Amino acid sequence: MKAIRFHQYGDAGVLRLEDVESVHPGPGQVRVRVAGTSFNGVDANIRAGNVQGPMPLTLPHTPGLDVAGTVDALGEDVTTLAVGDRVVGFLPFTVDGAAAEQVVVDADALTAAPTSIPLSDSAALPLVGLTAWQAVHEQGGLEAGQRILVNGASGAVGRYAVQLAAAASAHVIATGDADARDHLLALGAEQVVDHTRGDVPAQVGEPVDVVLNLAPVTPEELAALAALVKDGGVVVNTTVWMPAPVDEVRGVRGVDLYVRSDAQQLAGLVARVDRGELVVDVEERVALADLASVHARAAAGTLRGKVVLVP
């Protein structure tokens, strides 16, 4: 089969399309014929070798943390899935991923794919959708009527976070540039702050209950955002190389979010997609063989929105 692999850490040039042996599922696993995977920002850090401590790999390694596809082989003791099932899932960081024609996955990590969108597009949902859900609901504890600031809302996680927060009947303030304004309003934001104009806290104005930071801001900028949080509120931060601020005097919690795979939560997101309550945004669909160019564009800062890779 064909797979993208890297044999050493480095820039986008280390990614190669290669012929590799077909994979076979072990006990509790299934093999998925890949319809799509996606690019996530963490993929670039893994490829570059920046996270070898928390995410040790055996090289050569196939990237691709999201998978959407069709089950085509079952390992022993698998009773929850059948050959032909259309599935979606978020794969572990340290095993070979879905940037290939086939991938072996633990059966309990998968859930039925949405039926209302193309199967390949479903690969745009797992990692970023779960990040948004866990940030807004698990860690943010967002309730109806509360105010949430989603900083970095025009990114892939941010678009889901805006939708989920709006669905919870919260007042959603989203940051994005002028080009993103109309789209963020359509997704449910009630106020869009143009971060390119500077001084985001001043533009936000009134205090908020939750700050969700998804953008690579400076520690000083994050501290300024945290100062917007009401007493007893929370700062949820996904840029985990920079700890979330804590204010014990005011009872403001700081949470550094590390997303985890959760098939039950993912099934809930899929149900929202099929009910028309959650839009799966796909900016581009790119041939898997061109994955290196996607990594290069991400490094150059010219990649916008969610990219799905199709074998």
N, C-alpha and C positions, 0 to 999 in steps of 0.2 A: 504494500500500500504506500501511498504518498503521505509524508508528514513533514512539517517544519521542525527543525531542530537547531540547537546551538551546542557546539562542542566546547566552547570556552566563553567566559564572560567578556562583554565588550559592547561596542555600539551596535547599531542596527545591522551592520554588515556581517555580524556573526550568524545571523539567521539564514538557514539554507533549506531549500526544498529537497528532500531526499527520498529514496526508496528504502523502506524498512520492512521488516517481517510483520505479517499480520498478527494482531494481538488476540488472546483468548481469555475469556472470563474464568476466574477462580470461584471458589465457594462464596455465595452471597453476592456475586457480581453479575453484571450483564455487559455485553458488548453493544455499543451504540454506533450505528452508521451515521456519521456526522452530517447534518444539514447546514449547520452554522455554528461558529464560535464568535467571539467578539474581542475587541481590544479594550483593555482597561489600563489606566495609568500605572498601576502596580506592576503590570507586565514589563514595562520598561525598566523599572527598578530591579526586578528579578533578573532580567536579561543582563543588566549592567553589573550585577554582582553586589548591589548596594544593600541587600537584605539577607546575606548569606547566614548571619547568625540566627535570626528567627525563622528563616525559610531555607534550610540546607537542601541542596539538590544533588542528585547523582547525574553527572554529565555523560553523554549528551542528553539534553532535556527538550521535550516538546512543550511549548507554552499553550495557553488557552484555558482560562479558568471557567468560562461559561460554555455550556454545551446544549445544543438542541438537535434532536435527531430521532432515529427510529431504532428500537431494539431489534438486533438481528441474531443474537445468540445469548443463551442463558447458562450461568454457572449452576453448580449444585445448590440445592436448598433455596432457590429463588422461587417464591410462590406469588409474589405481589405484582409481577410484571410478566408479560408474554411477548413472544416474538411478534413484531409488527406494531407494538405500542409506540406512540409518538410521545417523546419525553423531553424534559428540560431539567437542568441542574447546574449547581455550582460545585466545582471540583476542588479537592484539596490543593493547597499551594505547592506542595512538595512532590507531587506525583506527575507523571506525564499527562499533559492536558489534551485539549480537543482541537488543536491546530493540525488536524490529520483527517484522513478519510474514515478512520475508526478509532474508538477510544473505549477502554474498559473502565467501568464505573461501579461503585458499590450501589446495589439496587436501592438501598434505603436513602440514598442521596438524591434520588430522582422523583419527579412528580409528573403528572400528565401535562403535556404542553397545551397552551391556548389553542382553541379551535377557530378563533375569529381572525387570526392573523397568519401570514405565511410561517411555516415551521422554522425556516432559517432566521426570521426576524425575532423569534422567541429567544434567541441567544442574547438579545439586548436586555433581557430582563433580570437574570438571576443575581449576579453580584451587586449591581448597582441598585436594583430594586430592594434586595434584602438590606443593603446598607441604609437606604432611605427609611425603610420600615423600622429597623432597629434603632435608628437615630431618633425618628419622630415619636415612636410609640414606646419602645422598651426603655430607652434612656431619657428621652425628652419628657415622657409622660404627658404628652400634649392632650389638653381637654378642650371641649367646646367652649368658644368664647375667649380663649386665651390668644395672646399675640406671639407670633413666632417670626424671627428674622432668619431667612435662609440666605446665607452669604455664599455666593458662588452658585446661584440658582440656575444659571444657564447651562451648567454642565450636566452630564448624564445623571448623576445622583440627585442633583438639585431639581431637575425636572420632575423626578418621581416624588421627591420630598414635598415640593409645592402641591402636587396633586393630592398626596396623602393627607397633608395638613389641611388643605381646603375641604377634603371629604370629611374631616373630623370637626368641621364647622369652626375652625380657628380663623383668626385674622392673619393673613399671610403677607409678609413683607419680603420681597425678593430682590436681591441685587443682580444686576446684569447691565450690559451696555444698551445703547439705544436700539441696536438691531434686534435684541432679544426681548424688548419691552412687550410688543404685541403678543408674542408667543407665550410669555410668562403670564400675562393677564388672561389669555385664553385657557391656560392650565389651572387657573384658580387664584392667582395672586391678586390681592386687592390694592397693593402699592408696589411699584417697581422703583428701586433706587439705582441711579446710574453711578456705578462705582468709579467710572472713568472721570467723573467730576470731582472726586475726592471727598474727604470728610463724610464717610458713610453714616457715622452716628448722628451727626447734625442733620442729615437728610431724613433719617428715620424719625427723629424727634422724640416721641413718647416712649417710655420704657416698654420692654417686652418680657414675656414670661420665659421664653426659650430662645437662645441663639444657637443656630446650627451652622457651624463653620465648615465649609467644603473647599475653601480657597487657600492658596499658598500665601497667606498674609505674613507680615512680620510679627514678632511677639508684641511689639508696641501696638500694632493695629488690632491684634486679637484682644489685648487688654482693654482697648478702647471699646470694642464691641461688647466685651463682658461687662463693662460699666453700664451698659444699657439695660442689663437684666435686673428685674425687680428683686427685692428681698425674697429669698426662698426659691428663686428660679434656678435655671441650669444652663450651662454652656456645654454643648456637645460638639466635639472637635474630631474631624477625621484626618487631619494632617498630624499624624501621631508622632512625628519627629519633634513636635513642639507641644508640650503639655498644655492642656486646657487650664485656664486660670481658675482659681478657687478663692472665694471670699468668705471665710468662716464667720467673720463678724456679721455679715448680712445673710448668711445661710445660703450663699450661692454655690452650687455644686459645679465641679468641672469634670467632664467625662471624656476620656480618650477612647474613641470607638474603634474596635477591631471587629470587622464583620465576620460572621460565622455562617456556615451552611446550615439551613434549617428547611427541610422539605415541607414541613407543615406550613410554615410561614409562606414559603414560595407557592404552595398550592392556593393559599388565600389570595396572593397577588394575581395568580393566573385567573382565579374566579372573578376578580375585579376587572381584569382585561376582557374576559368573555362577556361580562355584563355591561361593557362600555364605560366603566367607571375609571379606568386607568389607561392612558395612552402610552403605547410603546413607541418611543421616538427612535427612529433609525435615520441618521443623517446620510450614511453611505453604505452601499453594499459592494464589497471588494473581493476579488478572487483571492483565495488563500495563498496562492503563489506570490502575491504582492504584499504579504504581511510585513516584510522588511521596509517597504516604502511607507507603510502606515507608521511604523516605529520611528522612522526618520522624520516624518512630518510632525509627529508628536514632539520629538526633540527640538524641532525648529519652531514650535509654537504655532503651527499653521493648521492643526487638526481641530475641527469643531464638531461637537455632537458625538453621537454614538456610531461606531463603525462595526458592521457585521462582516465577518470573513466567511466566504462560501467555498467549500472544496470544489 
